[in-house]
């Protein structure tokens, strides 16, 4: 809504509230004020929803007092003005429309009158040219509002005159086209013709002196100019084509309609810049671009318009051309369709979309064609021009790289098959040679041609899956070969799925076992070969694409596959058979074919202790995944995971560790949801008299699940011992993070995906009451904190995330019992690491310094004072309740002072300072504290912003001085102290070039 309209509406409401009226009207006006004052869409939506609820409670208004009716008139006027000028989101607009409908229910005449006034003001306003926003609003109202449709009906003549003036302004009077506004005005024209087709019937096709005749002629002229000119967008041309097609369709005479359609198509071949057309009783002339003769898009627009807008009777009608009687759909449109499809242009998608539309029209009108013939004969024979031409286009374009063309080709091929099948039924012919020839052509095409699989899917249902596989058994092997190539796996899966669906339809057996036996005749050996293949990609694609569809369509096939794989066929290695068996069990469990209690421990144990990482990974996935997200942890799963996890945390395979983290995260979520559901049920049975606690009524599964999570967390923390390898530490930290992400709730916790339910607190309280899940103990904090001194970035960042996001502060570690001493200890250790000449240790010190700055200084307001006694010794004073000064600013100043002291030491003795007081660590700490916590932004908004700018300026000056000093040394004591900061960077480039 424009600001001018907003101000006007606000004034109207102020007058309304002051005029003295009922409490209901005042309440509604108050909600409207809230809507107008709202600064975001959410609050606007809430205010308007409230008005809708209040209005829906009202029945017929019986109060006929003059003052009350005036108040309602004012309210109706305000709502109509808001709706007519609404430029908010679509959702809010539809909510306002609900209010308009409620008002129309209560006051139909008054609402329609005031709505007409607002639309009149909007459409016939003072401005000569309507804005794009106004045109958009009118178009939306025509689509969704019945009051707008009644306005059009009552004001059609003046609306059409205004619309013709607007379109003439875009098409003739303006050299520069406003593409967006022209497109919307063309859409309004199309909407008007759809709502009032009698415009064409009374004015275009009959001799009439109606004053609308000139306006209609102008509109048609503009529509044709839009179609034939390159100045307008393609979307605009397509809308104009649809409007023209609808106008042709209004003709009461079939001959006149056909003559106009044919003449329109002839215009596309003319080369003169001035075109003339007899459109019914109207003589239309318009100019076009000089280059339009080689432009195929007007032909496409007209073809699409005729195929989509003309009635079936018009499409199949006969037309006289050059003294010959021709069928419009077949003899006039089809050659034009073929011509645009064979031309290599930039509009190939639209070309093949027109081919698809033509075939759809043929299929929909084929019964009409046969009814009109005294002696019906096939239109689509095997060797007729229609069939051969369409097939040739399919063969040539089934791998067309243009987006959407392949889909149109596949749809066209399917339509052709359906037309042939429908004609066979109408002629009562049974001739499958056409389908057989197509199958031979597709099968003989090399298997690596991706385009053939779309038509193959369409052909299977017409031949029959069993018959096709019997006649061409090599197809199955070709589909298996496709699984070894990523881009061929999805289309090959579509063909495989189509085969399975048709096999199930063709089989007369009723039991699932018999259906699975029928499937095994054709596919069992091929699926087993794919699942047990030595190529890893082929195995993965078979398990990912084929296996799920196999078990979805033939659920009983899983027992058959498990039996075959358990026998360790001589054709496949035991490892591949075991891996495939685990894959089948995984898919069967996810599809609800088997439950966790149905799992047999023998193959799972073999897989969990296998040397192959992929086999072990899938076995863990089998234990953790379930189709039911709240399935309780079973004893078998608990026992096997406790045996497996301790010796697999240090696996070298990165994919294995990633999968392990994902699977364990799902398992913890499963445990959480199952335990919460059980505890809530117990609480419900006790009728909420007491909180859930450990007693005889607590299910064994809850205790076992809580014990498992506690064991898993303790195992992960214990694996962080000093000296543990990178793989064990990283896996353990990821498992800790997975547990905390799934179980800890809090407003300040940012999630990667999803949100932990608030009811997780109930489970946490229950576990803490059992002395379990003590995640934030001193020992755990100490071990995770020690990981921040690790030499790898990933482990340091993981430890930082866990401590900063989930642990309560102030932190208490085993080394100290007082939180103040813990903070001092962390900062002292951080400073010692910052002073290390080793880059990894200085980076560890910087991230620890960042942790202190974020949690103790920024969030808790503690103040630290550092005093350097020697490069190896520093004393730190901690004030937990500072009375003056911004603790964040003080901390930054302390770091700046340490930076200056180290720089002075470097000037005195550079080599000694490099080992005892390097600058790298302090600079890293300053960068992390000032740039990575969004704290600097918060500091600039308070009263210390000037002090902060001063400190940052001093730091930049110090950094510039240090850089100049480094260059001075590297350039051999060249006097460059006078260089500015911007002159320093080119010096670095010169130095690196040396």
ABEGO torsion letter per residue (X at the ends): XBAAAAAAAAAAAAAAAAAEBBAAAAAAAAAAAAAAABABAAAAAAAAAAAAAAAAABBBBABABAAAAAAAAAAAAAAAAAAAABABBAAAAAAAAAAAAAAAAABAAAAAAAAAAAAAAAAABABABBBAAAAAAAAAAAAABAAAAAAAAAAAAAAAAAAAAAAAAAAAABABBBAAAAAAAAAAAAAAAAABAAAAAAAAABBBABAAAAAAAAAAAAAAAAAABAABBAAAAAAAAAAAAAAAAABABAAAAAAAAAAAAAAAABABABBBBBBEABBBBBBBBAAAAABAAAAAAAAAAAAAABBAAAAABBBBBGGBBBBAAAAAAAAAAAAAAABBBAAAAAAAAAAAAAAAAAAAAAAAAAAABABBBBABBAABAAAAAAAAAAAAAAABABBGAAAAAAAAAAAAAAAAAAAAAAAGBBBAAAAAAAAAAAAABBAABAAAAAAAAAAAAAAEAAAAAAABAAAAAAAAAAAABAAAAAAAAAAAAAAAAAAAAABABABAAAAAAAAAAAAAAAAAAAAABABAAAAAAAAAAAAAAAAAABAAAAAAAAAAAAAGBAABBAAAAAAAAAAAAAAAAAAGABBAAABBAAAAAAAAABABAAAAAAAAAAAABBABAABBBBAAAAAAAAAAAAAAAABABAAAAAAAAAAAAAAAAAAAAAAAAAAAAAAAAAGGABBBBBBAABBAAAAAAAAAAAAAAAAAAAAABBGBBAAAAAAAAAAAAAAAAAABBEAABBBABEBBBAAAAAAAAAAAAAGBGBAABAAAAAAAAAAAABABAAAAAAAAAAAAAABBOBBBBAABABAAAAAAAAAAAAAAAAABABAAAAAAAAAAAAAAAAAAAAAAGBBBBBBBABAABBBBBBBABBABEBAAAAAAAAAAAAAAAAAAAAAABAAAAAAABBAAAAAAAAAAAAAAAGAAAAAAABAAAAAAAAAAAAAAAAAAAAAAAAAAAAAGGBBAAABBAAAAAAAAAAAAAX
